[in-house]
Amino acid sequence: VIDVAFTRAELRPADLTVVIDVLRATSTATTALYLGFAEVVLVESVEQAAGWRASGRLLAGERNCRRPAGFDFGNSPLELSQRSGGSLVLATTNGAPAIVAAAEQAATVVLACLLNLGAVVAALQAGAWATEGTVQIVCSGTDGAVALEDVYVAGRICAALTGERSDAAYVAESVARAHSSALEALAKSANAAVLRSTGMAPDIVYCAQESVIDLVPRVAAAPTGAAVVRAATGVGQRRPIHLVSAAFDHGDTVGWS
Ligand code: MLT
């Protein structure tokens, strides 16, 4: 059965859980692995992230969408640059705690966003993490409320899969079908409004790109209060992508008011 949890509160034990925080935690984690970080360590709070600081580890995250004091990066995928190895410790308000909670309850946890939509769908279609049981797609939401952009991505994934689905999965598919493009769905969300108000409109455009990163982050270890994700292998080759980071700077405003 394919099921959708609209917020973290609906998380249930499952064989396979797919976590979405398209604006922006899962987009940032996916980008970090693509850019060459060996792993991303999701932690529940900014305070916890500080405890993970060590040689070879950089800290990224946000409070109210802004970079916390002493952190190397905010939660913007566009701030990251090429690396070879090392860890990115990522502390965000909603996405990171959802991933940590999922890792406590599911045998297999993978991260999805639009950037890796094709890779996630291909892996699920191919039964990469074979399961006879429930595939639970979890929308991180925002402060306990439903976030449109996460439901949109959940619907896109559901729509690409065959098999039995829950009513929640049908609802998510309807949300996806109601939008003519990913950017339309993302741009009208409340989270996008916050990003625009903090000068990060380019992140919305970046995160709305579909299937440009051919990897799926998968939880490889779950130490207390954290989830370590690495790029899952066996889900297709990487292909050249067009990161738009060079084209934007965070001072620009693009598109919407
Ligand atoms: C979150 O985890 O709440 C988000 O990723 C916030 C953000 O986009 O900065």
Boltz pocket constraint, residues with backbone or C-beta under 6 A from the ligand:
constraints:
  - pocket:
      binder: B
      contacts: [[A, 21], [A, 23], [A, 24], [A, 25], [A, 26], [A, 62], [A, 64], [A, 65], [A, 66], [A, 75], [A, 92], [A, 93], [A, 94], [A, 95], [A, 96], [A, 141]]
      max_distance: 6.0
